[in-house]
Amino acid sequence: MWHTSRMCAFDLETTGVDVEADRIVTAAVIGLGGGMEPETSEWLACPGIDIPAEATAIHGITPEYAHEHGDEAYSVVNQIAEALATQVRTGAVVVGHNVPFDLTMLDRECRRYELPTLHDRLDGSPLHVLDTRVLDQHCLPYRPRPSETQGARQLVTLAGVYELPWVEAEAHGCSYDAVMAARIVHRIGSLAHMRPSEWPERIRHHRRPRFWDLKGRTVAELHARQVVWAAEQAAGLQAHLRKTEPETVIDGSWPLRPWGES
């Protein structure tokens, strides 16, 4: 079944949230599951630009630390893209949370340094992706945010919903977040293949769950469905936000924002 196949958990921590201008600071590419031994690769880059205090507050990497301990950004970006491509070429499905951010950031970094992009490196192997944000929003579309300060689709929220322990001191490290996303994907897949009567109480009480949409699908089928679901989710959010901000535009591209359309 798709949730027991080989996964490549992927996450980046960056200088900010602008995929066109910000840079990679740390990265993790972790192969796991599928009856094989885990493979973990991690990187720290000296990004070549300042790391704002707001970003440091999230991932804990200061400009001074990155400058002293980080490797050259060109080399780090090349290694990340090649490690991810190697996992995909050997059949792993890429797993993460809000994957378009990470894949687009990596794509733009490769272009910045005139390196082959991830797609350039795949040698015709299909890129299949499982995104916890898209899957969760489809399966539990009416789940409210837990508080005014915590969003309904944040990784920490999903960990709680799917009954996975969250260690705040380790969170926002790219390896921790990548593995957490893979564990959430596995939980979502397990729920999809259970009878509703077997679901935990905290899942059963949600209104109109749709885990059944994921049952018995191939990874390729789920990838194709997420393209549609992500576009629908973005359109819904855009319509909601335009009630108060008429010019709002939410990009529904998934799993990568196309080059030249920013």
N, C-alpha and C positions, 0 to 999 in steps of 0.2 A: 504494500500500500504506500501511497505517496509520502505519508508522514514518517515512514520507517526507512525511506531511501537515504542514500548518502547526501548529506547537506554540507554546504560551504557557508558558514556563518560569517558575515561581513559587516564591519562597522568602521566609521571614521570619526575622529574628533578633529575639529578644525578651528581656524581663527575667527569664524563667524558663519552666518547662514546664507550668504550670497554665493551661490554656486559659480557665478561667473567671475567673481573677484577674490573671494577668500581662498585660503590654502589649507592643505592637509597638515595636521600636527602629529597625530598618532593614528595608527591603523591596526586592524586585526583581520586576518583571514584564517579561519579555523575549520578544517575538515573534521566531521564527526558523524556518527551513526552509520547505518548501512552495513553493520556487522564488521566494520573495519576499525583499526586503531585511530585515535584522534591525531590530527596534525595541526600544530599551532604555529603561526607566524605573526610576529608583532613588530611594529616599527615606531620610531620616534624621529621626526624630521625637524630640521631647522628650516622653517617655512620661508624665510627670506623677507618676510614682512612682520610688522608688530603683531603680537598676540594681545588683543584688548583685554582689559580687566574682566569684562563681562564673560569672555570665553574662558579665561583662566578660572573664574568662579565656578564654571561648570565642570571642566575636565582636570583642573588642578595644575596644568602645565604653564609655567611662567615663561616670558620671553628669555630671561636669563638662563633658565634650565634648558630650554630648547636649543639655545645657542651653544651652550657648553656640552650638552650630551647628545643632541640630535645629529643625524647624518644628513648629508647633502640632499636637498629636496629632490633634485633630478634623479638621483639613485633610488631614493625611497619610492617615488612615484612609479618608476620603472619596475621595481621589485613587487610592489603591490599589484600592479596590473598583470604581471607575469604569474604571480602566485594564484591570483583569482582565475586567470585563463587556464592555468594548469588544472585546477580543480574542475572547472567546467568541461574541459576537454576529456577528462576521465569520468565524466558522467554525473558530477555533483550538481545539485540544484542550489542556487544562491539564495540565502535566507537572511533577512534583516528586518529592521523596523523603519518604515518610511524610506524604502529603498531608492526611490528616485533622487533623493538628496545625495546619497552616498555614490551611486553610480554616475550621476551627472557631475558631481565634484571630481571624481576620478577621471572622467572623460575630459573635463576642461583642463585638469592638471597635465594630462598626457599631451594635449594639444599645446598647452603653454610651453612645454619643453620639447616639442616636436618629436614626441615618442609615439610608437604605435598605440592606438587606443585598445581597450579591451576587445572590442569587436574585431579589430584588425588581427588580434592574436588568436582568435578562436579556431581558425582553419576549417571553417564550415560547421563546427559543433554548435548545436542550438543552445542559446542562453535561456534557461528556465529559472524563474524567480518566484519565491514565495515571500510575500510581504505581510507581516503581522498586522500592520495598520489597516490594510485593505481587507484582509481576511476577517479580522475582528469586526470591522464596521459592517461588513456584509452579513456576518452571522448574528451579530447582536446590534441591529441598527438603532434600536430605541433605548440603548443604555445611557443614562444621564451621566454627567461628570460627577465625581464623588464629592467635590467641593468647589468653591469659587476660585481657588488657586490651583486646582489640579484638573487637567483636561481629561475628557473621557477616553481619548486615544493615546495618551502618553504611555511609554513603556512601563513605567511604575504602576500605572493603573491596570494595564493588562496583566502584569504579574499577579496583582491582587485578585483580579477576576478569575484567572485560571489557577489560583491557589498555589502559586510558586513563591518561595521566600525571597524577600528583597532586602539586600544589605546596602543601605544607603552609603556607607563608607567606601564601597567598591563600585557603586553605580557611576555611570558616565565615563568609566574606563572602557575603552573600545572592546577589549576582550570580554569583560563582564556583560556589556550590553549585547554583543554578538551572540554569546552563548544563551543569554536570557531569551533573545528572539527565537533561537532554534528550539528552546524548550517550550516556548509558547506555541510555536507551529506544531510541535508534537502533540501538545495538549488539545489544540483545536482539531487536529486530525483524529485523535482518539475519540473526542466527542462526536465527530461526524460519523464515526463507525460504531457508536453505541446506540442502543434504544433510548429514546428520551426518558423513559422511566428509570434508566440507570444513571442519568446525569446527576451531579451533585446538586444539592438544594439551591445553592446560589446561582447556578445556571438555569435551573428549571423555573425560577421565579421571574426571569426576564420575559418581556413581552415579545411574542412572535419571533423566536430564534429561527435561524435558517442554516443550521449546520448541515442539514440534509443535502444542500446544494453541493457540498464538497465530497460526499460519499462516493467511493468507487471511481473517482476521476483519476486520470493519469496526470503526471506533472505538467505535460504539455497542454492538456485541457484546462488545468487550473491556471496556468500562465495566461492563456488566451482569455479566460473569463475575468481574470483580474484587470486586464487591459480595459474591458468594458466597465467593470465595477468601479475602478478608479476614476474613470471619466464621469460616471454617474454621480459618484460621491463628490467630486470637485464641482460639478454643475449644481448639485444641491446646496453645497456650502456657499457657492457664489450667489445663488438666488437668495439665500438667507441673509448674507452680508449686504447685498444690494438694497435691502429694505432701509438701511440707515446710511450706507455708503455706496451710492449708485455707480461709481466708477470702478468698483472692486473687480479684479480679474483673478480667478484661481486656475492655475495650470493643471489640467487633468492628464498630462502626458505620463505614461507609465510603461516600463520601469525606468525610462531615461528621457530627459528633456532633449529633444533633437537639437543638434548643433545649428546655430544660425537663426533659431526661432526665439531667442531670449529678447 
